Each structure stands twice: as structure tokens, then as C-alpha cells.
Amino acid sequence: MKDAFVQGFKSYAFLSDMSDYKRSESVIKGILLPFLYIINTVLFLFISVFYLVERFFAFFFRLFIRVQSLLFKKKMLAYRSFKKFYTIGSVLVFIIFLPFILAYYIAIMFKTLGKALMRNMIEKLDFSDQFLKEGKLPLFDDVSKKSDMQFGGMFANAQDAQALGDALQSIMKEVNTETLEDESGSDDIDRQ
């Protein structure tokens, strides 16, 4: 988390960078810089709030994924008559966790919007196009080519999502197998 805020503070350095500027461009940016710092501070606080909200609700999102994958695994191993209870349990768990999931995704959305605004402001006032030549500006939990910082947000939960996907895949295989067995059994009855 500390690395993300350090990465966010670099936006001030990106804004004040005037390398390879003409004298007139330096004067124009020097005049605009106090206003740019104010706008950047507002954006920094906006992004920081939503980043903290996202990190807080990420725990609940990971817990939701774990509970759902556990229920899917149990459902897969349960007798056919008990499967509906696990389905009902999955729906109830989803309803309970829905506010947390929505808060998590809304925080991600607003954080991404804030980072896009900050990035656009820095790139538009980069008269030498230095940052456009280098590629994407790393802000907050973005990963730069030179950094080994881990992805933040949703991507940190990819392993749990993979477990949920594996459980869903095995359930679909089981349902497909049961359907084929039922169809072959009905064909035998039709022949008799």
C-alpha cells in the first residue's frame, strides 16, 4: 500500500518535469503550475480515498470468492437431493455479500477514473511529449516496466477467481455427464 502512495506522489514530479522544454513552454507551465498542483492534490485525495475503500472491501471480495468456491465444491460432491440446499446457500451468500461487492467495484471504477484524469492532465501539459514516448505513466497501483510492484485491486484476487472458475467448470462437467446418462437411460426405456 505504501508503494502505491509513493507512486501516486510521483504525479507531482511528473507535473513539474520540464526537461527538453523551450523557454516559452517553461514560462507557460511555470505560470500554470500552482493551479496544476491544486488540481493534482484534489485528484490525489480523490484517488487515495477510493484506493483505501477498494483495499478495505478487497478482503470481503476474497472472502466471498472463497465461500462461493467452497459451496460449489460441496455441491459437486453432494447427493442430488442435497444440491438444491447448496444452490440456495450460494444465492444467500451472494445476497449477503452484494453490498460489499458493489462497493468494491464502484471504488475500482472511481479510482480508475481519477487515475485517467490525472494521467491525461500530466500528458496534456507535457509539451515535450516525454511521457507519451515512454508509454503509460505509472500512477498508484499501476505497474511500470521498471517496477516489480504487484498488481493491485482485482488482479490480486485472480487466484481466488481461478478457484471459483475451476469449481464451476467441474460442476458443468458433472451436469453434462448426468444429462448424458439420463438421455441414454431414456433411450433404453424407449426401446423396451
N, C-alpha and C positions, 0 to 999 in steps of 0.2 A: 504494500500500500504506500509505503514511503517513497518507493521508486516512482510510482505513478504521480505523486505530487511534485517530486523533483522534476519529472518530465513535463509536468504542467507549468512549473515555474520557468522552464526554458522558453516559453512563449514570449516572455519579456525580452530575453536575449535575441530571439528571432526578430521581434519588432524593432529593436534598436540597432540591429545589424545594418550597417551602411557601406559594406565593402563593395568596391567597384562602382560607386555612385559618382555621377557628375556633381559639380558644385551646386548647381541649381536644384538637383534632386535632393541633395543633402539638406539644403536650406528648407525646401518644402516639407520634407519629412521631419526635420527638426522643429518646425512650427507646429506640425500636426501631432508630434509625439506625446505631449501632455494629454491631449484628448484620446489618443490611441491607448495610452496607459489606463485611463479611466474605463474605457470600453472593455479593454482586456481584463481589467480587475473584475468588472461585473460578470463577464463571461467565465472567468476563472472561478469565481464564487458559485455561479450557477452550475457549472460542470462539477465542481467539488461536492456540492450538496447531492446531486444525483448520483455521483460516483459512490458516495458513502451509503446512500439509500440502496443502491444496487448491491454493494458488498454486504450490507445487512440482510437483505432479502435473498441473497445467493444461498445462505445457509438453509432457508426454508425450501428453496427450489431444489437443492440437492437432496434434502430430506424427502420431499415429495417424490422425486425420481426413485430414491431407494425404496420407499414404501410401496410405490406402484410396481416396481420390478419384483419386489418380494411377493406381492399379491398375485402377480401374473405367474410367477414360478409355482406358487402354491396351487393356483388354479390349474396349472398344467398337470400337476401330479395328483390332483384330487379326483375322486369318483365323479361321474357325470352328474349325479343328483346334488352334489355339493358345489358344483361350479357356479351356479347362479348366486350363491352367497358371496363368493369371491368377486363376482361381477358387481354385485350391489355394494360390496366393500370398496371396490375401486372407484365407483361413482361417488360414494360418500367421501372418500379421501380427496377426490378431485374437488368436490364442492367445498370441503373444509379448507383446502389449500388455494382455492381460486383467488381470493383477495391478495395473498402473498405472491402468487404467480403474476397477477396483473400488475401489482406494484413493482415487481422485479423487471418486467418487460417495459413498463412505462418509464422507469428510471433509465433503462438502457437506451430507450428511444430519445429521451430528452438529453442524456449525456452525449449521445452521438450527434444530435442536432447542434448542441453547444460547441462540440469539437469541430464540426464542419464550419460553423460561423467563425470560430477563432482561426481556423486554418485559412479560410477564404480571406479574412481581413489581413492576415500576415502575407499571403501570396499576392493580393491586390496592391499592397504597398511595398512590395519588393521590386523596386524599379529595375534592378539588375537581373531579375528572374533567376537568382541564385537557387532559391528553394524549389522552383519548378524544374530546374535542371537536375537537381539532386533527387527528385522524386517526392514522395509523400513525407510531410512533416510529422515526426513522431510526437504526439501530444497525449499526456496522461497514460492510459494503458495500451497505447499503440505500441507495436514492436517495430523498431527501426532495424535496418540491415546490419548496423554495427552493434546492436544491443542483443543481449541474451535474456532479456526480461521476458517472463512468461506472458502469454495472452491473459487478459483479464476478462471479467464478465462471463458471458455464456460459454465461451470456449473453455474455461476452466472446468466446466461441468460436462464436457464431452464424454468423458469416460463413463459417467453415470448414465448419460443418454444412450451410450453404446450398449450398456447392460439392459436397459429398457428395450432397445431395439432387438437385441438377441432374444429376450423373453417373448416379445411379440412375434418374432419370426418362428420360434419353436411352437407357439400356440397356433399360428396359421398352418404349420405343417401338420400338427395333430388334428386340427379341424378338417383339413384336406384328406388325411388318412381315414378319419372316421366317416367322412362323406363317401369316400370310395368304397369302404367296407359296407356301408348301408346300401349303396347302389348295387353292389354285387350280391348282397343278400336278397334284395327285392327282385333281382333278375332270376335268382334261383327259385323264388316263390312263384313268379310268373310262369316259369317253365313247367312247374308241377301242376 
